Amino acid sequence: MRIRRLLGLALATATLVGMSALGAATAQAATSPTITSPECTAQGGTVTSQPYSGYWCVLPDGTRVAVS
């Protein structure tokens, strides 16, 4: 019974550590840099409009950056 309790505690700890790492990665992605429309076109990108998501710059290498 004690082993089962220790395994449960270890699993809960591992889950919390994984969730905090995921949260940190999501926060980093949410604070990605923005670009202006003229900067986008100067770099060879195109500005596209996404419904309910705003404007995005699609660069020639395929990356998407939010337009401010």
Helices and strands as residue ranges (DSSP letters): H 2-30, H 37-42, E 46-50, E 54-58, E 64-66
